[in-house]
């Protein structure tokens, strides 16, 4: 079934939501035309290549019939929810995520949906549909590792701090020294943090490559030949159900999971905090923030020797015989 088409007024409302400080100003990061929203070239020129304002969904298409990335808008007019979801992944459209304080790839919650005024019903409908389609696409593509991105950011900050300390230690900016001495001191400071700088740059490059791969896969699911699969998935519950031959897993919030299992799994709270690194997230996370499959979580704990040997009888005592599908980039 064809997707609903949204008009220019809805596109304008989305930009007013994302960029309230630029409303009706020629210095805005976007330009409104009758056929779409375009990147302001002055913002594009100031952006890193292929990132921030130097990106539109057309950059990640490249299949037969896709638009020219040099001339395509980041959001066409009229537009579908799939096109809106794609434009929100990066570029100027990413600011819509920031305005809502809700990350793309997960359905919009009732609190956000209830915050729209009645006259903005079309914008609310477009966003609700776009977030649902993006969530369905992410079930196929897999989640981007935002924890790794955060760790990389911390590493970069550590390098910046170490570099500043090295300058202070070597007296690079000491008053009265000549240029040659300042350069020699700076060279010693640079050498002392060279390994940390290399680690930070390597981590940044790795995260950037993973981000671009995830973004391209999401665009394909939203706008390419994978779009039909994502559209069908969006009509289904966010968590894929096991096959009829398998038992239905119990889904619990983190606090409830701890309460349910801590009597036999003493380290459960610590293991959940470290879930990204220890493999628990891959084994038992539902894909919805804060929710876990109880039986696969317990099965993981049993495989890792985390369970007490003489645990009392419990509804989750049997090892989980079902499966949880994981889709990773």
SULSULJO-V71108 format. One record per pair of residues at least 4 apart in sequence whose C-alpha atoms are under 7 Angstrom apart, sorted by the first residue. I is the first residue (numbers start at 1). GAP is how many residues later the second one is. Records with the same first field share a line. If there is no record, write none. Layout:
I->GAP  GAP
This chain:
3->77
4->76
5->73  74  75
6->4  72  73  74
7->4  70  71  72
8->4  69  70
9->4
10->4  112  113
11->4
12->4
13->4  110
14->4  109
15->4
16->4  7
17->79  82
18->77  78  81
19->4
22->6
29->10  11  14  63
30->7  8  9  10
31->6  7  8  9
32->4  5  6
33->4
34->43
35->41  42
36->37  39  40  41
37->36  37  38  39
38->35  36
39->5  14  35
40->4
41->4
42->4
43->4  10
44->9  10
47->4  5  6  7
48->6
49->5
50->4  5
51->4  40
52->38  39  40
53->38  39
54->37
55->4  36
56->18  31  35
57->4  17  29  30  162
58->9  10  11  14
59->10
60->156  159
61->5  159
62->4
67->5
68->4
74->13
75->4  8  9  12
79->4  5
80->4
81->4  45  48  49
82->4  48  51  140  141
83->4  140
84->4  46
85->4  45  46  49
86->133  136
87->6
88->5  6  8  9
89->5  15  126
90->4
94->4
95->4
96->4
97->4  5  6  7
98->4
104->27  30
105->26  29  30  33
106->25  26  28  29
107->24  25  28
108->4  5  20  23
109->4
110->4
111->4
113->11
116->4  8
117->4
120->4
121->4
122->4
123->4
124->4
125->4
126->4
127->4
128->4
129->4
130->4
131->4
132->4  102
133->4  97  98  101
134->4
135->4
136->4  94  97  98  102
137->4  81  84  85  93
138->4  5  80
139->188
140->187
141->76  77  186  187  188
142->185  186  187
143->185
144->67  70
145->4
146->4
147->4
148->4
149->4  58
150->4
151->4
152->4  48  51  52
153->4
154->4
155->4  45
156->4  44
157->4
158->4
159->4  37  38
160->4
161->4
162->4  31
163->4  30
164->4
165->4
166->4  23
167->4  5  19  22
168->4
170->15  19
171->14
172->10  13  14
177->4  5
178->4
179->4
180->4
181->4
182->4
183->4
184->4
185->4
186->4
187->4
188->4
189->4
190->4
193->4
194->4
195->4
196->4
197->4
198->4
199->4
200->4
201->4
202->4
203->4
204->4
205->4
206->4
207->4
208->4
209->4
210->4
211->4
212->4
213->4
214->4  115
215->4
216->4
217->4
218->4
219->4  5
220->4  5  6  7
221->4  5  6  9
222->4  5  8
223->4
226->4
227->4
228->4
229->4
230->4
231->4
239->47
242->4  6
246->76
247->75
249->44  45  46
250->43  44  45
251->40  41  42  43
252->4  5  39  40  41  42
253->4  37  38  39
254->4  36  37  38
255->4
256->4
257->4  37
258->4  10  11
261->4
262->4  6
264->43  44  47
265->41  42  43
267->4
268->4
269->4
270->4
271->4
274->4
275->4  5  6
276->4  5
279->4
280->4  17  20
281->4
283->13  14  17
284->8  9  12  13
285->6  7  8
286->5  6  7
293->4
294->4
295->4  21  25
296->4  24
297->4
298->4
299->4  20  21
300->4
301->4  5  6
302->4  5
313->4
